[in-house]
Amino acid sequence: MVANPEGLSFTALAESCALTDGNLNRHLHALAEMKIVTLSRLRGTGRPTTVVRITKSGRTRFLAYIDELEAVIRAVHESEREDDVASGFGRLAAQA
């Protein structure tokens, strides 16, 4: 949804997440209560379509989460480098 500012249909989101309709529905309603996403029901010809959009605050929270994940990954990589140096085995030694 972050990559789709216009939103995604409920069906497309369910398929991409590999969730059942009921499971996705529960998650989305919890996220909507927290004002992370909005749910809109569009009516036109045929069946109504539910469109899910991330809110501005939801996007901000998501990007902060990604920043935290990247910090953890950097810390793990740094720790691995320090362990390699401390043990006397660099990447080249591990490959030999």
Secondary structure, DSSP 8 states (H G I E B T S, - for coil): -TT-TT-EEHHHHHHHHT--HHHHHHHHHHHHHTTSEEEEEE-SSSS-EEEEEE-HHHHHHHHHHHHHHHHHHHHHHHHHHHHHHHHT--HHHHH-
